[in-house]
Amino acid sequence: MSDGLKLLLIVPHPDDEVYGASGTLMGHLEAGSACGLVTLTRGEAGRTLGLCDTPEELARMREVELAACLEVIGLTTPEAQAGGSVFEHHRFPDKYLKDQPLEALTEVAREAMVRLRPEVVLTFPPNGSNGHPDHVTTHRAVKAAWDALPQGERPRLWYYASDTAPENEALRAEWLPPNVRHDVTPFIVRKLQAIACHRTQALSTVDFIRKFPQRVTEETFHEVR
């Protein structure tokens, strides 16, 4: 599109950036390209693993975890930010994005695309990957924002994608196979370190590695053609 960001992620939760795209982010940042992350919620409705007692405590803990993760990825280093990389954290209610006016979420996505001028925008696919309502709602908002832009001003649009079709029939009906692949083996040590920063989400880490071990070293996406 322009001389804006190389890659902009728009996702609902802290940790949605790390499993499927942290190696790709590291590669772009190491090459000197600016990248961005927009996170819509603080993740206060997620698992706690007994590490905190209230949603507000969890939100604060997840903010700290995300900050540590982004430092490992390199997105929030002074050099990256001096080069134009950005991180924006919104406070829409975790688990209840579907109850928010879709127009408000769409405007966040649209404004970020217009202001940051990314070459590629990455978000969740129509089925949210796992059906999570926040993932699905974020997809709808980003897609609506993308559709509203003039064709010549649209970034490339990528979704998280897996070679493995969902077992759930409803999710499988909206499954989109990957058509973009990035070998992130050179960044595997840092990627695992970044994943481990999200301590409260350790069960999600176990689930991801159990179900999609190949996506630790190869990050796969579906580009909308």
Buried (B, 14 or more C-beta within 10 A) or exposed (E): BEEBBBBBBBBBBBBBBBBBBBBBBBBBBEEEBBBBBBBBBBBBBBEBEEEBEEBEEBBBBBBEBBBBBBBBBBBBBEEBEEEBBBBBBEEBBBBEBEEBEEEEBBBBBBEBBEEBBBBBBBBBBBBBBBEBBBBBBBBBBBBBBBEEBEEEEBBBBBBBBBEEEBEEEEBEEBBBEBEBEBEBEEBEEBBBBBBBBBBBBBEBBEEBBEEBEEBBBBBBBBBBE
